């Protein structure tokens, strides 16, 4: 049956609801304590996922009527498949957890937005699986009081991102319970130490970044301080893998882009407003991918905007030259990626940073850019290689969940914004920027003009 579904996906769609209901009943009747029946149940779940993948495809992706039909189909599929998902989120269903989460990811990605009420039922179960805590309707034995599935955060990420992005995010933020559950999940997982746990901690940071990428200020203001403290605590400690460093830096950049004034105020109140930018510059080589460079540059531009009005705290203003050198470097790489003259860069560890800006002012921008373009690739450590392989697999995945939940960042044209801010900056600030980047401001603006003209 699974081969038929995979080979004839369009032919299966008209019968998807009947197929899903039959397969769900088959899964529910399996005696999973029996090894052979457990394997049969796993096979049934795989077939359900193949059916959902077939239903997710659109022959005419831009046709709104076809999109509406797909939403209606997935709303119907939720009824027979939700019990399967809920079973996988119980401790006794942990063997099916990853597949159950895949089912939930499809249901929440392709249903209508706002997500229907019945599809919110798994969210408290996910929270309980990660954080524990008995409830009247779902009591837990003592051994499971602290949760049992925090090491599955990477698998939970897609459905959780769907809740945040397609909920929509206002549903999360306006519900104290939902917002507290998301924060509780992130806080627990991001602070778990050990090399094997860092991939899960990175996924938790990615979830937080999404929350602030979707939220419009001041909707998430109440949560910025708590999240900032959690991520600074982890970033200032041991971050063994480039994947975790990258996710933490992207999370911080998203917070800063969301509300820079509140970010700086919270950091100052907690006493780390200077240290956070020092550590950021030390670890910034972890930021390599185009979307990560984009949000990093947008975050630093928020500081530049405040600097233009002399609204930066003195300790942060002192670092503005280095931040603007970083903006220049990030924009150069973004232009190269747009042109296709450079492949999507591979993330690197902290050592041998191509992007690091010397603390003492350093060489002129032209020399820094030449180093960027000609430096040989350093050897990757094992965790970097593993992470990049996983990301390559994600890029080639059958279903693109991310396309179903575009964030506010997608609509921001970063090079246009950069050019506008540089041109509209007060004359004294323009002179300072020109000095900071070695007298290359006119050339930088011309380069931005050419890049924007070639990608209208």
Secondary structure in CASP SS format (residue, H / E / C, confidence):
PFRMAT SS
TARGET T0000
AUTHOR 0000-0000-0000
METHOD secondary structure of the structure
MODEL  1
X C 1.00
X H 1.00
X H 1.00
X H 1.00
X H 1.00
X H 1.00
X H 1.00
X C 1.00
X H 1.00
X H 1.00
X H 1.00
X H 1.00
X H 1.00
X C 1.00
X C 1.00
X H 1.00
X H 1.00
X H 1.00
X H 1.00
X H 1.00
X H 1.00
X H 1.00
X H 1.00
X H 1.00
X H 1.00
X H 1.00
X H 1.00
X H 1.00
X H 1.00
X C 1.00
X C 1.00
X C 1.00
X C 1.00
X C 1.00
X H 1.00
X H 1.00
X H 1.00
X H 1.00
X H 1.00
X H 1.00
X H 1.00
X H 1.00
X H 1.00
X H 1.00
X H 1.00
X H 1.00
X H 1.00
X H 1.00
X H 1.00
X H 1.00
X H 1.00
X H 1.00
X H 1.00
X H 1.00
X H 1.00
X H 1.00
X C 1.00
X C 1.00
X C 1.00
X C 1.00
X C 1.00
X C 1.00
X C 1.00
X H 1.00
X H 1.00
X H 1.00
X H 1.00
X H 1.00
X H 1.00
X H 1.00
X H 1.00
X H 1.00
X H 1.00
X H 1.00
X H 1.00
X H 1.00
X H 1.00
X H 1.00
X H 1.00
X H 1.00
X H 1.00
X H 1.00
X H 1.00
X H 1.00
X H 1.00
X H 1.00
X H 1.00
X H 1.00
X C 1.00
X C 1.00
X H 1.00
X H 1.00
X H 1.00
X H 1.00
X H 1.00
X H 1.00
X H 1.00
X H 1.00
X H 1.00
X H 1.00
X H 1.00
X H 1.00
X H 1.00
X H 1.00
X H 1.00
X H 1.00
X H 1.00
X H 1.00
X H 1.00
X H 1.00
X C 1.00
X C 1.00
X C 1.00
X C 1.00
X C 1.00
X C 1.00
X H 1.00
X H 1.00
X H 1.00
X H 1.00
X H 1.00
X H 1.00
X H 1.00
X H 1.00
X H 1.00
X H 1.00
X H 1.00
X H 1.00
X H 1.00
X H 1.00
X H 1.00
X C 1.00
X C 1.00
X C 1.00
X C 1.00
X C 1.00
X C 1.00
X C 1.00
X C 1.00
X C 1.00
X C 1.00
X H 1.00
X H 1.00
X H 1.00
X C 1.00
X C 1.00
X C 1.00
X C 1.00
X C 1.00
X H 1.00
X H 1.00
X H 1.00
X H 1.00
X H 1.00
X H 1.00
X H 1.00
X H 1.00
X H 1.00
X H 1.00
X H 1.00
X H 1.00
X H 1.00
X H 1.00
X H 1.00
X H 1.00
X H 1.00
X C 1.00
X C 1.00
X H 1.00
X H 1.00
X H 1.00
X H 1.00
X H 1.00
X H 1.00
X C 1.00
X H 1.00
X H 1.00
X H 1.00
X H 1.00
X H 1.00
X H 1.00
X H 1.00
X H 1.00
X H 1.00
X H 1.00
X H 1.00
X H 1.00
X H 1.00
X H 1.00
X H 1.00
X C 1.00
X C 1.00
X C 1.00
X C 1.00
X H 1.00
X H 1.00
X H 1.00
X H 1.00
X H 1.00
X H 1.00
X H 1.00
X H 1.00
X H 1.00
X H 1.00
X H 1.00
X H 1.00
X H 1.00
X H 1.00
X H 1.00
X H 1.00
X H 1.00
X H 1.00
X H 1.00
X H 1.00
X C 1.00
X C 1.00
X C 1.00
X C 1.00
X C 1.00
X C 1.00
X H 1.00
X H 1.00
X H 1.00
X H 1.00
X H 1.00
X H 1.00
X H 1.00
X H 1.00
X H 1.00
X H 1.00
X H 1.00
X H 1.00
X H 1.00
X H 1.00
X H 1.00
X C 1.00
X C 1.00
X C 1.00
X C 1.00
X C 1.00
X C 1.00
X H 1.00
X H 1.00
X H 1.00
X H 1.00
X H 1.00
X H 1.00
X H 1.00
X H 1.00
X H 1.00
X H 1.00
X H 1.00
X H 1.00
X H 1.00
X H 1.00
X H 1.00
X H 1.00
X H 1.00
X C 1.00
X H 1.00
X H 1.00
X H 1.00
X H 1.00
X H 1.00
X H 1.00
X H 1.00
X H 1.00
X H 1.00
X H 1.00
X H 1.00
X C 1.00
X C 1.00
X C 1.00
X C 1.00
X H 1.00
X H 1.00
X H 1.00
X H 1.00
X H 1.00
X H 1.00
X H 1.00
X H 1.00
X H 1.00
X H 1.00
X H 1.00
X H 1.00
X C 1.00
X C 1.00
X C 1.00
X H 1.00
X H 1.00
X H 1.00
X H 1.00
X H 1.00
X H 1.00
X H 1.00
X H 1.00
X H 1.00
X H 1.00
X H 1.00
X H 1.00
X H 1.00
X H 1.00
X H 1.00
X H 1.00
X H 1.00
X H 1.00
X H 1.00
X C 1.00
X C 1.00
X C 1.00
X C 1.00
X C 1.00
X H 1.00
X H 1.00
X H 1.00
X H 1.00
X C 1.00
X C 1.00
X H 1.00
X H 1.00
X H 1.00
X H 1.00
X H 1.00
X H 1.00
X H 1.00
X H 1.00
X H 1.00
X H 1.00
X H 1.00
X H 1.00
X H 1.00
X H 1.00
X H 1.00
X H 1.00
X H 1.00
X H 1.00
X H 1.00
X H 1.00
X C 1.00
X C 1.00
X C 1.00
X C 1.00
X C 1.00
X C 1.00
X C 1.00
X C 1.00
X C 1.00
X C 1.00
X C 1.00
X C 1.00
X C 1.00
X C 1.00
X C 1.00
X C 1.00
X C 1.00
X C 1.00
X C 1.00
X C 1.00
X C 1.00
X C 1.00
X C 1.00
X C 1.00
X C 1.00
X H 1.00
X H 1.00
X H 1.00
X H 1.00
X H 1.00
X H 1.00
X H 1.00
X H 1.00
X H 1.00
X H 1.00
X C 1.00
X C 1.00
X C 1.00
X C 1.00
X C 1.00
X C 1.00
X C 1.00
X H 1.00
X H 1.00
X H 1.00
X H 1.00
X H 1.00
X H 1.00
X H 1.00
X H 1.00
X H 1.00
X H 1.00
X H 1.00
X H 1.00
X H 1.00
X H 1.00
X C 1.00
X C 1.00
X C 1.00
X C 1.00
X C 1.00
X C 1.00
X H 1.00
X H 1.00
X H 1.00
X C 1.00
X C 1.00
X C 1.00
X H 1.00
X H 1.00
X H 1.00
X H 1.00
X C 1.00
X C 1.00
X H 1.00
X H 1.00
X H 1.00
X H 1.00
X H 1.00
X H 1.00
X H 1.00
X H 1.00
X H 1.00
X H 1.00
X H 1.00
X C 1.00
X C 1.00
X H 1.00
X H 1.00
X H 1.00
X H 1.00
X H 1.00
X H 1.00
X H 1.00
X H 1.00
X H 1.00
X H 1.00
X C 1.00
X C 1.00
X C 1.00
X C 1.00
X H 1.00
X H 1.00
X H 1.00
X H 1.00
X H 1.00
X H 1.00
X H 1.00
X H 1.00
X H 1.00
X H 1.00
X H 1.00
X H 1.00
X H 1.00
X H 1.00
X C 1.00
X C 1.00
END
